[in-house]
Amino acid sequence: MTRPPEDSARILVVDDEPRIREILVEFLGMEGYEVDDADSGEAALVSLSRQTYDIVLTDLKMPKMGGIELLESISAHTPDVLVILMTGFGTVESAIHSMKAGAYDYLLKPFKMDEVIHTVQRALKRRRLQQENLQLRQALSLYKVTEALSTSLSVEAVLKTLASAAVDEIGADQVEIILENGLGGFEVRKRVFHESFYRALDAVHIELDKLAHYFQTESALRVFEDDCLPFFQTPPGGELRCAALMAIPLRVREKCVGFLVCVSYQRQKRFTEGQRKLAHIVGDRATASIDNAQLYESLQATFHQTINGLASAIDTMDHYTAGHSQRVAAYAELLAIKLDLSTPEVEVVRQAALMHDIGKLGCVLNLNKPGSLTEPEYEAFKKHPTYGREILEPIEFLSPLIPGVHLHHERWDGMGYPLGLKSADIPLVARIISVADTYDAMTSDRAYRKALPHQTAVREIGRCAGTQFDPEVAASFATTIENWYQEQQAGK
């Protein structure tokens, strides 16, 4: 049984006297309420596990389980239900005790029906106000969730936010986010549990094909108890304890790309129509964010492929420079981390280092001939940072790399090129690449000389600190590259 979304208030009358129950059921029913009755506290708990109620009207004195014990159980498991206690043996002490225990109000027998109706009406008004406050809190939470979703460019972060919202705001015990697997089917991409239900043996598993088939014709799924069974794999040798299931499709441009699934294991907790609408709103925003994040990740992959392709083009100019850009990028990345740059800044340093010699593609001369370059050849060589800037400038998404590519031959003392910048006027990314580039150039074989030993290269960088290199950057590099070198030697 489920409660229709737009029905009237539902009341449960609990009393061990049949005549009392009969009168209350009749009169409250005449007022338009849907009324059930139970002859004991135990029977009331069974009804509460199977049905949703707004108010419980219960006798205080009953065999086995009295009104206070029933009230305490209701407060623990369904705190949104208001309880009104009735008794024929009322005292000030019992009234105070009832209110302290969480009762909404207290009625003395024999009572007039007008008094009962008035108390019920006040209780329902109180409950409506509570629900409105809850809706306001949900609206605020929804705003925070959608803001978090709209600013995320990571698919994993979007899935985490969506799953957390389903647990915290919708009240699910288990949440599964199912997305296309790229092979024509679906797979579970995220599964989370409410902290009080995180037990592997309790988890139910969705029949993905049946769920996908259902949503070929339907727009939402909200079922309870036995109606959940067709959508789950029954645990081997176990009993499916699912009390409620709610699922919505995740659509991008009318195409279903996945599902948000919420599961409740608690008999007294059912997903409402309002929660379904909330799930739809959050799911729609999440789907748009997933689509954006996937597009962003695809662009990032293209970006990295472009950079790696260009770096390979530089390094294949001849065998002496093969791998140079990759090594300079690795050294520069280690140094950027040592200097406590942020993760995005470290990535810019690494990418700029990969691209630092892209301008050599514009140099029409043999840069690796035996012996020194002639003066005209050296002047032509000095143009490669400018060529590098000119190659990258038309490519907007590569623009953050330009300072490192254009200025990595500047010197701390102002005697570098192409602009003759000095000290801190040189961007940090260029100062980092300058040291890394020089170290790799010294420790690699070239046409005109053999590679220098590691220690010789480190001493030379230290000697040139304050003239060619930023002293702090050079010192940090010396420490970083020494640690790296020792690790390489230990691994041989």
C-alpha positions in Angstrom: 0.0 0.0 0.0 1.2 3.5 -0.8 -0.2 6.9 0.1 -1.4 8.9 -2.9 0.6 12.1 -3.3 -2.3 14.5 -3.1 -4.6 12.8 -0.6 -6.0 14.2 2.6 -4.3 13.8 6.0 -4.1 10.3 7.3 -4.7 9.5 11.0 -4.0 6.4 13.1 -6.3 5.9 16.2 -4.8 3.6 18.8 -6.9 2.4 21.8 -7.7 -0.9 23.5 -11.3 0.1 23.8 -13.3 -0.8 20.6 -16.0 1.8 21.3 -13.5 4.7 21.6 -11.8 3.6 18.3 -15.2 3.3 16.5 -16.3 6.8 17.6 -13.0 8.5 16.7 -12.8 6.7 13.3 -16.4 7.7 12.4 -16.1 11.4 13.4 -12.7 12.0 12.0 -13.8 10.2 8.8 -16.7 12.6 8.5 -14.2 15.5 8.6 -12.6 14.2 5.4 -9.6 12.5 7.0 -8.4 9.0 6.1 -8.5 7.1 9.4 -7.1 3.7 10.4 -7.2 2.1 13.9 -5.1 -0.3 16.0 -6.1 -2.0 19.2 -2.6 -2.0 20.8 0.8 -0.3 20.6 2.3 -3.3 18.9 -0.4 -3.3 16.2 0.1 0.5 15.8 3.8 -0.1 15.0 2.9 -2.7 12.4 0.6 -0.2 10.7 3.3 2.5 10.9 5.7 0.2 9.1 3.2 -0.4 6.3 1.7 3.1 5.9 2.5 6.8 6.2 0.6 8.8 8.8 0.4 12.4 9.7 -1.0 12.0 13.2 -1.2 9.2 15.7 -4.0 9.6 18.3 -3.2 7.1 21.1 -4.5 6.1 24.5 -2.0 6.5 27.3 -2.8 3.4 29.3 -2.8 0.2 27.3 -1.7 -3.4 28.1 1.9 -4.4 27.2 2.8 -1.2 25.3 1.4 2.0 26.6 1.1 5.4 24.9 4.5 6.7 26.2 6.3 3.6 24.9 4.6 4.0 21.5 5.4 7.7 21.5 9.1 7.0 22.1 9.2 4.4 19.3 7.5 6.8 16.9 9.9 9.6 17.8 12.9 7.3 17.2 11.7 6.0 13.8 9.2 8.4 12.3 9.9 11.7 14.0 7.8 13.7 11.5 4.6 12.0 12.8 2.7 14.0 15.4 1.4 12.1 18.4 -1.6 13.2 20.5 -2.1 11.3 23.8 -5.5 10.5 25.4 -6.2 9.3 28.9 -9.0 9.0 31.4 -6.6 9.3 34.4 -5.0 12.6 33.6 -2.8 14.4 36.1 -0.6 17.4 35.8 2.4 15.1 36.2 1.3 12.7 33.4 0.6 15.7 31.1 4.1 17.1 31.7 5.7 13.7 31.2 3.8 13.2 27.9 4.9 16.6 26.5 8.5 16.0 27.6 8.4 12.7 25.8 7.5 14.5 22.6 3.8 14.5 22.4 2.2 17.3 20.4 -0.8 17.5 22.8 -2.8 15.8 25.5 -6.6 15.1 25.6 -8.6 14.0 28.7 -11.4 11.4 28.5 -14.3 11.8 28.3 -13.7 14.4 25.5 -15.9 16.3 23.2 -15.5 15.6 19.6 -15.2 19.4 18.8 -12.2 19.4 21.1 -10.7 16.4 19.3 -11.3 18.0 15.9 -9.8 21.3 17.0 -6.7 19.6 18.4 -6.2 17.6 15.2 -6.6 20.7 13.0 -4.0 22.5 15.1 -1.7 19.5 14.8 -2.1 19.4 11.0 -1.4 23.1 10.8 1.8 22.5 12.8 2.8 19.7 10.5 2.2 21.8 7.4 4.5 24.5 8.9 7.1 21.9 9.6 6.9 20.6 6.0 7.1 24.2 4.7 10.3 24.7 6.7 11.6 21.4 5.5 10.9 22.5 1.9 12.7 25.8 2.5 15.7 23.9 3.8 15.5 21.5 0.9 15.4 24.5 -1.5 18.5 26.0 0.1 20.2 22.6 0.0 19.2 22.2 -3.7 20.6 25.6 -4.5 24.0 24.6 -2.9 24.0 21.3 -4.7 23.2 22.8 -8.1 25.9 25.4 -7.6 28.4 22.8 -6.8 27.4 20.8 -9.8 27.5 23.8 -12.2 31.1 24.6 -11.2 32.6 21.2 -11.5 34.5 20.0 -14.5 35.3 16.5 -13.3 32.9 13.7 -14.0 34.0 11.9 -10.7 33.3 15.1 -8.7 29.9 15.5 -10.3 29.0 11.8 -9.5 30.2 12.3 -5.9 28.1 15.4 -5.4 25.0 13.8 -7.0 25.3 10.7 -4.8 25.8 12.8 -1.6 22.7 14.9 -2.4 20.7 11.7 -2.9 21.8 10.4 0.5 21.6 13.7 2.4 18.7 15.5 0.8 16.5 12.7 -0.5 17.2 10.4 2.4 18.2 7.3 0.5 20.0 4.4 2.3 21.7 3.3 -0.9 22.4 5.3 -4.1 23.6 4.0 -7.4 24.5 6.2 -10.4 24.4 4.2 -13.6 25.9 5.5 -16.9 26.5 4.3 -20.4 29.5 2.1 -20.7 30.3 3.0 -24.3 29.5 -0.5 -25.5 25.7 -0.1 -25.9 24.9 -1.0 -22.3 25.1 0.5 -18.8 27.3 0.2 -15.8 27.3 1.3 -12.2 29.7 4.3 -12.0 29.0 5.2 -8.3 27.5 3.3 -5.4 27.3 4.9 -1.9 25.4 4.1 1.3 24.1 6.0 4.2 26.6 5.6 7.0 24.1 3.5 9.1 23.5 1.1 6.2 27.0 0.6 4.9 27.0 -3.2 5.1 28.0 -5.1 2.0 25.6 -8.0 2.8 22.7 -5.6 2.9 23.3 -4.1 -0.6 20.9 -4.9 -3.4 22.0 -5.0 -7.0 20.0 -3.4 -9.8 19.0 -5.4 -12.9 20.3 -2.9 -15.3 18.7 -4.3 -18.4 15.2 -4.3 -16.7 15.7 -0.8 -15.6 16.7 0.3 -19.0 13.8 -1.5 -20.6 11.4 0.2 -18.1 12.6 3.7 -19.0 12.0 3.1 -22.7 8.4 4.0 -22.0 8.3 5.5 -18.5 9.7 8.8 -17.2 10.1 7.8 -13.5 10.0 4.8 -11.1 8.7 4.9 -7.6 7.6 1.5 -6.1 7.4 -0.1 -2.7 8.0 -3.6 -1.1 7.1 -6.4 -3.5 6.8 -4.1 -6.5 10.6 -3.5 -6.1 11.4 -7.2 -6.7 11.5 -7.2 -10.6 14.3 -4.6 -10.6 16.7 -6.3 -8.2 18.9 -9.4 -8.1 17.9 -11.4 -5.1 21.0 -12.1 -2.9 22.0 -15.8 -3.1 20.5 -17.6 -0.2 19.1 -14.3 1.2 15.9 -12.3 1.3 15.5 -9.0 -0.5 14.8 -6.4 2.2 14.2 -3.4 0.0 11.3 -1.4 1.2 11.3 1.3 -1.5 12.9 2.1 -4.8 13.0 5.3 -6.7 14.8 5.9 -10.0 14.9 8.6 -12.6 16.5 8.6 -16.1 19.5 10.9 -16.8 19.0 12.4 -20.2 21.2 14.5 -22.5 19.4 16.0 -25.5 16.5 13.5 -25.2 18.9 10.6 -25.0 19.0 8.5 -21.9 22.6 8.3 -20.7 22.0 6.7 -17.3 19.9 6.5 -14.2 19.9 7.8 -10.6 18.6 5.0 -8.3 17.7 5.5 -4.6 16.9 2.6 -2.3 15.3 2.6 1.2 15.6 -0.4 3.5 13.4 1.1 6.2 9.8 -0.1 6.2 8.5 3.2 7.5 10.4 5.3 5.1 8.9 5.8 1.6 10.1 8.1 -1.1 7.5 10.8 -1.7 6.4 12.5 -4.9 8.2 15.6 -3.6 11.4 13.7 -3.3 11.0 12.3 -6.8 10.7 15.9 -8.1 13.7 16.9 -6.1 15.7 13.9 -7.6 14.6 15.0 -11.1 15.8 18.6 -10.6 19.2 17.5 -9.2 19.5 14.7 -11.7 18.9 17.1 -14.6 21.5 19.5 -13.4 23.9 16.7 -12.8 23.4 15.3 -16.3 24.2 18.7 -17.8 27.3 18.9 -15.6 28.3 15.3 -16.6 28.0 16.2 -20.2 30.1 19.4 -19.7 32.7 17.5 -17.7 33.0 14.7 -20.3 33.4 17.4 -23.0 36.0 19.2 -21.0 37.9 15.9 -20.3 37.7 15.1 -24.0 39.2 18.6 -24.8 41.8 18.1 -22.2 42.8 14.7 -23.8 43.0 16.5 -27.2 45.1 19.2 -25.6 47.6 16.7 -24.1 47.7 14.8 -27.4 48.4 18.0 -29.3 51.2 19.0 -26.9 52.8 15.5 -26.9 52.5 15.5 -30.7 54.3 18.8 -31.1 56.9 17.8 -28.5 57.6 14.7 -30.6 57.9 16.8 -33.7 60.6 18.9 -32.1 62.6 15.9 -30.8 62.6 14.0 -34.1 64.5 16.8 -35.8 67.6 14.6 -35.1 68.6 11.8 -32.8 70.7 14.0 -30.5 67.6 15.9 -29.3 65.3 12.8 -29.0 63.6 12.8 -25.6 65.0 16.2 -24.6 61.5 17.9 -24.3 60.1 15.0 -22.2 63.1 15.1 -19.9 63.0 18.9 -19.5 59.3 18.6 -18.7 60.0 15.9 -16.0 62.8 18.0 -14.4 60.7 21.2 -14.5 57.7 19.4 -13.0 59.8 18.1 -10.1 61.2 21.6 -9.5 57.7 23.2 -9.7 56.5 20.8 -7.0 59.5 21.6 -4.9 58.7 25.3 -5.1 55.1 24.6 -3.8 53.3 25.7 -6.9 49.6 24.7 -7.1 48.6 21.6 -9.1 47.3 23.8 -12.1 50.5 25.8 -12.0 52.7 22.7 -12.0 50.8 21.4 -15.0 51.4 24.7 -16.9 55.1 24.4 -16.1 55.2 20.8 -17.4 53.3 21.6 -20.6 55.3 24.7 -21.3 58.5 22.7 -20.8 57.3 20.2 -23.3 56.8 23.0 -25.8 59.9 25.1 -24.9 61.7 24.4 -28.1 58.7 24.5 -30.5 60.2 27.5 -32.2 63.1 25.5 -33.5 60.7 24.3 -36.2 61.1 27.8 -37.7 64.9 27.8 -37.7 66.3 26.9 -41.1 69.7 25.7 -40.0 71.5 22.6 -38.7 71.5 23.1 -34.9 73.5 19.9 -34.2 76.5 20.3 -36.5 79.9 19.5 -35.0 81.6 22.6 -33.4 80.2 25.9 -32.5 77.6 27.9 -34.4 78.8 30.8 -36.5 77.7 34.3 -35.5 74.9 34.4 -38.2 73.8 30.9 -37.2 73.7 31.9 -33.5 71.7 35.0 -34.3 69.2 32.8 -36.2 69.1 30.3 -33.3 68.3 33.1 -30.9 65.0 33.7 -32.8 63.5 30.3 -31.8 61.8 31.6 -28.6 60.1 34.3 -30.7 59.1 31.7 -33.3 57.7 29.6 -30.5 55.5 32.4 -29.3 54.3 33.1 -32.9 53.5 29.4 -33.4 51.5 29.2 -30.1 49.7 32.6 -30.2 47.0 31.6 -32.8 46.1 28.5 -30.7 44.0 30.0 -27.9 44.1 27.0 -25.5 47.9 27.0 -25.6 48.2 30.6 -24.6 49.1 29.9 -20.9 52.3 28.2 -22.2 53.6 31.2 -24.1 55.6 32.9 -21.2 57.6 29.7 -20.6 58.2 29.1 -24.3 59.0 32.7 -25.2 61.2 33.6 -22.2 63.1 30.5 -21.1 66.4 31.9 -22.5 66.2 35.1 -20.4 68.9 35.5 -17.7 68.7 36.6 -14.1 71.3 39.3 -14.8 69.4 40.7 -17.8 71.9 39.4 -20.4 69.5 36.9 -22.0 67.2 37.0 -25.0 64.8 37.8 -26.7 63.7 40.7 -24.4 66.6 41.1 -22.0 64.4 40.8 -19.0 66.0 40.8 -15.5 65.5 39.0 -12.2 61.9 38.9 -11.0 60.6 40.4 -14.3 61.1 37.0 -15.8 58.1 34.8 -15.3 58.7 32.0 -12.8 57.7 29.4 -15.3 60.5 30.6 -17.6 63.0 30.6 -14.7 62.1 27.0 -13.9 62.4 25.8 -17.5 65.7 27.6 -18.0 67.4 25.6 -15.2 65.8 22.3 -16.3 66.7 22.9 -19.9 70.3 23.7 -19.1 70.7 20.6 -16.9 69.4 18.3 -19.6 71.5 20.0 -22.3 74.7 19.4 -20.2 73.9 15.8 -19.3 72.9 14.7 -22.8 75.2 13.8 -25.7 75.4 16.4 -28.4 77.0 16.4 -31.9 79.8 18.6 -30.7 80.5 17.0 -27.2 79.8 14.1 -24.9 77.4 14.4 -21.9 78.8 15.9 -18.8 78.5 14.0 -15.5 75.6 14.8 -13.2 77.7 16.3 -10.5 79.5 18.6 -13.0 76.2 19.8 -14.3 74.9 20.5 -10.8 78.1 22.5 -9.9 77.8 24.5 -13.1 74.2 25.5 -12.3 75.3 26.5 -8.8 78.1 28.6 -10.2 75.7 30.4 -12.5 73.2 31.1 -9.8 72.7 34.9 -9.5 73.9 35.5 -13.1 72.2 33.1 -15.5 69.7 31.6 -13.0 67.4 32.8 -10.3 69.4 31.9 -7.1 66.5 30.4 -5.2 65.3 28.4 -8.2 68.8 27.1 -8.8 69.2 26.1 -5.2 65.9 24.3 -5.1 66.7 22.5 -8.4 70.1 21.3 -7.0 68.3 19.7 -4.0 65.5 18.3 -6.2 67.7 16.9 -8.9 70.2 15.4 -6.4 67.3 13.5 -4.7 66.0 12.3 -8.1 69.5 11.2 -9.2 70.1 9.2 -6.0 66.8 7.5 -6.5 67.7 6.6 -10.1 71.0 5.2 -9.0 69.4 3.1 -6.2 67.0 1.7 -8.7 69.7 0.4 -11.1 
